[in-house]
Amino acid sequence: MLKTIRQFKHLSCITALILYLVLNGSMSANVFASSKPALPSLGDASSRTISPQLEKQIGQAFLKQLHATLRTSNDPMIKYFVSGHLNNLAQHSDLREAILQVVVVDNPEINAFAVPGGIVGINLGLLLMAQDVHEYSSVMAHELAHLSQRHFARGVEEQRANALPNIAALIAALIIGAAGGGDAAIAALSTVQAAGQARQLRFSRTRETEADRVGLNTLVRAEHDPTAMSRMFERMQRAFRFTRRPPEFLLTHPLSETRIADARSQAMDLPRGQLQDSLDYQLMRVRAQVHYQKSPAQGIALYRKQLKENVDNRAANYGLALSLSKNGDHDEALDRVETFLNLNPQSILYNAAYAELLISADRTKLARDLLSHQLVLNPDNAPLSMLYAEALNADAMHEEAEAVLTRQSKVRGNDIDVWYELAETAGLAGNITGVHLARAEYFFFHGAYHRAIQHLEYAQRLVRRSNPQLTAKLTQKIQNLRTAIRQHQS
């Protein structure tokens, strides 16, 4: 391993680890938790090069690189919707393995990506571009097809006979593709490989066509409109036809008139039922729009105009409520969102939307009552729990908020936002040991092993006399991290 990584010392340590995994087909135990021995895959020929178990390990290493490089969204409602929608769509796909993690990148440029090991990500820009849930689903179904057909493993299988740098570039293409093509992200990843070299190893047209075909069948089984794929393709083609550099999604998923025509003709032969748009999707799309609006006044003007044109436009009503809340007009904002609760009082998203505006209006007691009741009905729900902790902190109930976030860290231990908020809340609660433990996990998921060790050592000194069991556990974690660092740097 050490000799192999020396050959690629120009790569970041996490990327070098990914490369080593591909070339050697194995990985030592996770530095924070031991893994069970996995049985070998007896499936397709590509499994001889990269097994499904190895793909999961590559995916986890990739996530550390992504978190260290890109800004991800901490919007609990959007993350909840994207994850829930994707997992539902996956049930209708050919994917045999569960989706392990969903990543939402805070970037207004359209992009979506699938990474070996069940990692799927989108940019918030995809919500801005896709006009309805069917168009959005067509992109996600396409990405799931890349995973189910194991295109990464098949690509490595094809590259096996070529020089090792070609394989390194294939992996670099994944990381640069996830970056969404932003100048800052490309610059941050320049140590991996030059962008020009990575573009030479994009998914082949054959694999894109296959992903389209498989994705269309997924759409039909999930009762989405199969014609949405060609509509989405045409919209992207029109939007970026005259741009000097198209978004990264179009570089990794090149469009052509033939591909669009094929998607359209195949959809004509597929069944279509009574298809409706999703209000939940439209509300999340509005959240992305408001997130990137220049000012609350701009949003207020925009959504009032849309409501004037269509008084029943519920998405515009929600956009206006969010903009009003940001502008300090809390009473009207709450009145508008309260109407959603009347539509469906049990909806997690509607209750979360109302509670969020209550917190913004400093009506935290009402928010806490609403959220605590909803959490009885939906224990450990992610957006409800994160908002409940926020409301508790707003009322200086920091120990109670820490307990909520600690529970979330056990349920969603790979969510970096949970660890960030837990560290902040533990500090407010006066739990200095908890601050360091949470920050260690946060930095671990960013691949910042030195920073993680630093906080583990702080925590170790604080509990050395009072908690021998925790001290021993921290010692083992520190040793594992130091071993990983030596392997990367040797």
N, C-alpha and C positions, 0 to 999 in steps of 0.2 A: 504493500500500500504506500509506504513512504517514498519509495522510488518512483511510483506512478505519479504521485502528487507533485513531486519535485519537477516532473516534466511539464507541469502546468502551473508553475508558481505565479504566472501572470494572472491567474484566475483568482476570484475571491475564495476564501477558505470553504464556504458553504458550497460554491459551485464546484470546487475541486473535489469535495466529498461526493457530490452527485455524480461527477465523472467517474470517480473511483468505483462507485456502486455499479454503474453501467458496465464498466470494463471487467469487473471481478465477480459480479453477480451475488455479492453477499454484503452484510453490514453487521457491525458489532451492535450490542444491545444499546438501546436508547439511554442517554446519559441521565435521564431523570426517572426512567422506569424500565424495568426488565420486560422483555416480550416473550410470549410463548413460542416454542419451536413451531415453525410452519411446515406443513406438508408440501411437497413439490407439486406444481401444477402439471397436469397431464393433458392440457388442452392444445392450443394451436402451436404451430412451429415456432412462432416468435417467443414462446415461453422458454425455449432452450436458451435464449439470450437474456431475456428479462422476464422473470416470473411475476405473476400478479402480486406476490408478497413483496418482491423487490420494488415494484412500482409504488407501493404504499410508502416504502422507506424513502424513495426518491421524492415523492410528493411532500413528505414532511420536511425534508431538507430544502426543497424548493420554497415552501412556505416561509421558512426563516429568511431566505434571501428576499422574498417578496416583501415581508414586513419590514425588513431593514432598509428597503429601497423606496417603497411606495407608501403614500398616505392612503389609509383605508377609511371607509365611512364608519362612524360610530353611531349612526342613526339606528336605534333599536327596532323601530317599526319596519324600516326598509329591509334591514337584515333578516328580520323575522319573516317578512313576506317572501323575499327572494329564496330563502332556505326552504320554506314550506312549499312554495310553488315548484321548486326544482325537485324536491323529494317526491312530490306527487307525480310530476312528469316522469321521473325516473322509474316509477312503478309500471309505467306503460311502455318503457323502452326495452331495448335488448340488453341493458346493463345488468350484469349478474351480481356485481358487488354494490354495496351501499355507498351513497355519497358521504364521504368522510367529513368534508368541510366545504363551506361556501364562503367566498371572499367577495366583498363589495369594495371596489376601489373608488376613492373620491376623486374622480376625474370626469369632466363634462364631455370628453371625446368618446365616441362609441367604441366599445370593445367588449369581447367576451372570450374566455379561454378555458380550456380543459387541460389538466395536468395529470400525468400518470399517478395512480393511487387514489382516484376518486376526489380530486380537488377541482372545483369549478368556480370560476370567478367572472364578474362582470364589472364594467365601469358604470357609474351612475349615468353616463352619457347614453347608455343603451335604453334606459327608461325615457330619456328625452327624445330619442329617435323613434322608438317603436310606438305607433299611434294607439294600439290596442293590445290586449293580452294575447291575442292570436299571433300578431307579428312578433311580440316579445317571446312567446313560446317557441316560435319557429327557430329563432336563434339558439335558444337553450336546448331544443331538441337536436339541433345540428351538433352542438358541443357534446351532448351526451352520446351521440353517435360516434364521435371521435374516440370517446372512452370505451364504449361497448365493442367497437371494432379494433381496439388496441392499436391505434395508428402510430402511437409513439414507439411501441415495442417493434412493430413491423418496420418502422423507419430505421430503427437501430439495426435490425436484422439485415436490412438492405445495405447499411453503411458499414457493416462489420468487416467487409473485405477492403474497405478504404483506409486511408491513414487515420490515426487517432485524432488529429485536430478536427477532422470532419465530424466525428462524433461529438467532440466538445462544442462545435458550432451548432449542431443540432440541439443540444441542451441549452446553449446560449439563446437560441431562437425562441425557446419557450419563455425564458425570463424576459427577454426584450419584448416579446409579444404581449406579455402580461402588463408591461409598463405602459401600454397604450400609445406608444410613439411620442410621448411628451419629450421636449428637449432636455429637461432636467433629469428625467428618468433615464433617457438614453445616455446622458453624460455620466450618471451615477453607475451605469452598467458597462461603461466603456472598457473596464478592466476584464470583462468576461470575454467579449469578442467584438470586433467591429461590426456595426449594424449591416454594412454591405455584405460581409461574409455570411451573416446569419440569414439574410434574405435569400441566399442561394439554396437554402435547405428548408424552405417552407413546405408545408404539406403539398403533396403532388395533386394535380388536377383530378387524378383518378380517385384519390382519397376524399377530395372535396365532393365529387359527384356521389361517391358511396355514402358520405355523411348526409348529403341532401336526401338521398333516397331513403335511408334508414330513418332519418329525422321526420320525413313526411309520414311514414307509417306510425311513428310515435305520436305525431299530432292527431292523426285519425283515432287511434286507440284512446287518447286522452280527451277526445271530443273537442278538439280545436280545429279551426278552419285551415285546411291544407293549402288553400290559395294564399294564405298569409305569407308564406315563404317567398313566393315570387313578388308579392307586393312589397315586402321588406327589401328584397334585392333591388327592385326598381327604384324605391325611394332613396336608398343609399347611392345607387348609381347616379341619379339626378343630383343629389346633394353634393357629391364630390367629383363630378365629371370634370370640372375645370380647375380643380385645386392642384397646386404644384406638388404637394405631397399628401396623398390620401391618408386617412387614419390607419392605425396599425391593423385594425380588423380587416381592412380590405387588402393589406399587404399579405397577411397570413391566410386570408380567404378571398383570393382574387375573383372578381366577377367578370363574366363575359356574357354577350348576348345569347350564346348557346346555352350557357348554364341557366340563365334566367328563363329561356324558352323551355328548357327541359323541366325545370321546376313547375312551370305553368302547365305544361302538357300532362305531366304525371299527376298533378293535383286534380285535373279534370276527370281522371279515371277513378278517383277515390271518393268514397261516400262523404256526404256532408249532412249533418243534422240541423236542428234548430240552434244556431250559434249566436251567442250573446257576448257582449264585452263584460269585463269584470270591473265592478265599481272599486273593489279593493285595489286592483292594479292602477286604475285611474287616480286614486287617492295617493298611492305611492309615487306615481309619476309626477303629481303636483308637488309632493314633498321635495323631489329632486329639482323641479323647476324653481321653487321658492328658495332652495338652498343656494342656487347660483344667481338669483336675482340681484341686481345692483343695489337696490334699496327697497324698503317696504312700500314706499310711495309708488314705485314702479309696479309692484305686484298688485297693489290696491287698484290702480288705474286699469291694469290689464284684466283682472278678474271681474271688476264691476262692468267693464265693457262686455265681457263674455256673458255675464248674467243678464245684461240688458238685451243681448241677442237671443238668449235662451234662459228663461228664468228657472227652468228645471235642471240646469247644468250643475249636478251635485259636485263634480270635481272642481269646477270654478268656485262654487260656494266654499269648499274646503280651502282652496288656494287663497281666497279672500280672507277667510278666518285666520289662516296662518300669517298672512301679511299684516292684518290688523293687529294681531297679537304682538308681532315684532315691532309694530308702530306704537304700542302702548294702548291701543283701543280694545281693552280686554272684554268689556261687556258685550259689545257686538260680536266679537270673535266667539265667545262662549255660546251666545244665542244661536249662532250659525252652526256650530259643531254639535250642539245639543240635539239638533234635528236628526243627526245620524243615529243617535241612540234610540230614537223612536222607530227608526227603520228596523233595527236589530239590536235590542238591548243586551244580547249575549255575545255580540261580536267583540273579539279581543282587540282588533284594530280600532274600532270605534270608541271603545272604552279607553284605550290608551291615548287616542287622539284628544279626547275630552279631558283626561287627567293631565296631559301635557300642558294644555292651555290653562287649566286650573293652577298648576304650579307656576306658570309664567305670570299669572294674575295674583300671585301670593295668597291664593286660597288653598293653602296646603292641607289644612284639616279636611276639607271636602275631598281633596285628591287622595289623601291617605285612606279615608273611609271607603271611597270608591275602589281603590286599588286593593286594599286588604280583603274586601268582599270578593273581588274578581279572582284574587289569588287562592281563595278557598275553593272556587269553582275550577280554577286552572292552576294547580300547584306548580311553582317553579317556572311559570311561563316567563320567557326572556324579556320582552318589552315591558310587561307589567311589573316584573321584579326590578328592572333597572329604574323605571320611573318611581316605584315605591321607595327605593333607596334614595333617590333624588329628593323626594318629598320629605322623607325622614331627616335627611341632612339639612334641608331648608328649615326645619323646625328644631335644629340642634339635637336631634335624637341620633347621635352618631353611632353609639354602640348597637342600637337596633338596626341601623342601616348597614353596619359592618356585618352583622349576623346574616342579613339578607344576601349581601354580596359574597360572603363566605360560602353560603349554600349554593349560589350561582357558580362559584369557582369549582365546586365539586360536580355540578351538573354539566357545566360548559367550560371545562378546564382548558380548552384550546382557544378560547376567545380572549384576545389580548385586551379588549376594552373592559372586560370584567376585572382582569388583574390590575389595570390602570386605576379604575375607580376604587377597587378594594384598597390599593396602596394609599390613595388620597383619603379615603374614609377612615382607614386605620389610623392615619396620622391625626385626623380630627378627633378620633376617639381616644387618643393618647396611647395607642398600642404600637409602640416603636418596633417591637419584634415583628408584629404583623406587617408593618410598612416594609421592612426589609425582605420578608418572605415573599410578599406579593410582588415587589419590584424585581426580585431574583427571577421569578417566573416570567414576568413581563419581558425582561432582557433575554431570558433563555429563548423565548419564542421569536425574538428578533435576531437570534444568532450571536448576540453580544455576550459571549461566554465570560469574558473578563469582568464585565460589569455584574453579571449574575453571581460570579464567585465572590466579588466584593461584598455584595449585600448578604450572601449566605454567611460569610465570615462575620459580618456585623451581628447578624441574628445569632450565630453560634456563641459569640462572646456574651450576649445578653442572657442566654438560657443555659450556659454551661453548667452552672451549679443547681439550678432549679429543675431542669428537665433533661436528665441523662439520655432518655430514649430519643427525644428530638435532636439532641446534640449528636448522637451517633448517626441518625438519619441524615443530618446536614453534612456531617463529615464524609459520608459515602457520596452524596451528591457533588460535593466539591472535588473529590477524587475523580469521579467520572468525568466532570467537566474539564479538569486539568489533563486527563488522558486524551480527551477529544482535541483539546488545543494543541497538545504535543504532536498528535497525528497530523493535524492540519498544517503545522508550521515546520515539520521536519522535512 
